[in-house]
Amino acid sequence: MKKRILPILFIFLMLFSSTAYAASTRAAAVVPRISFDGTTASCTVFIAADRPTDDIDAVIKLWQGSQCLKTWEKSSVGDLAFSGTATVSRGKTYQLTVDVTLAGKAQPRLSVEGTCK
């Protein structure tokens, strides 16, 4: 439970800090994170668009080697906070990838990896 509180707290801090300057332009941010609790992978992604009116489309995938284990497709406007889980195996390394389109423009793929211990 403690491991889930930190990502959620981080997401709320990002949301509230960005709304304080809603009239100004923000730099786009994409923050993927993967953590493990036993054989459950917790995948979180926070995306903040350049402007609060920008459309966000995200394809989030969990990989083990070249095999895609799970895919999530999410859309939002301005900010997107995603959290999902998947069952994994101990001792294996997993990669979480995020393909984002902001205001109709594809962004470079971001990824993070971790090993289930």
N, C-alpha and C positions, 0 to 999 in steps of 0.2 A: 504494500500500500504506500509506503514511504517513497518508493521509486516513482510512483505515478504522480505524487503531489508536486514534485519539482518541475516536470515538464508542463503540467497544468498551470502552475504558478508562473512559470516563464512566459507562457502564452498570454495570460492575463496581464502581466507586466508590459509585454509588447503592445497589447491592444490599448491599454490605458495610456501608455507613454505616447503612442502615435496620435490619439485623439486630442491630446493637449495642443497639438500644432496642426489641426485639421485644415486650416486655411493655407498653410505653407506646403510646398512640394516635398515629398519624402523620397528617399532613395529606396528602390525596390529591394526587398529582402526575402530570401528563401532559406529557411532553417529546418533541415531534416534531422531526425534523431532516432536511433534504435537502441533499445535496452532489453534486457532479458530478466524474466522472473521464472526460474525453473525452465520448463520447455515452452514458455509463452514469450513470443517476441512482441514488444510494444513499439509500434511505429508511430511517430508523431511528426507532423510537418506544420510549420507556420509560414505563411506567405503574406507579405504586405506589399501592395501595389504602389506605384509611383504616386498615384492620385486616388483619393477615396472613391472616385466614380469609375475607376478602371475595372473591366471584367477580368476575372481570373479563372482559368481552366487548368486543372492539374491532373496528371496521370501518375499515380504513385504505385510503385511495384516493389515487392520483396523477392529477392533472388537468392538462390543457393547455387553457386556456380553459374552455369548457363541456363538453369531451370528457373522459370518464374513460378513462384509458389502462390502468390496472391496479387491481385490488381485492384486498385480502387480508383475511381474517377470522380472528381469533385469539382464543383464550380461555385463561385461567389463573386461579390463585388467589393473592392477595397481591401479586404483582409480575408484570409482563409485559415482556419485552425482545424487540423485534422488529427484524429487519433484512431488507430485500428490495431488489432491483434491477430496473430497467427500462431499456430502450433509449429514448433521447430524441434530439432534434435540437438542434444548436448554434444559439444566438441566440434560442431560445424560452424563455419563462418558464413554470415549472411550480409547481403548488400541491399540497402534501401535506396531506390532511385526516384527522382522527381523530375518529370518533364512538365514545364510550365509555359503557358501562353498568357501574357499580360497585355491587355488592350489589343488583342489580335496579333501580337508579335511573339514568336517562339523565343524562349530564353535557353541558354545553355543548360544541359542536363546537370543536375547536382546529385551527388550520392554520398552515402556514409555507410560504413560497414562495421560489423561487430561479431564477436564469437560467443556462442552460447556455451557457458561453462557449467 
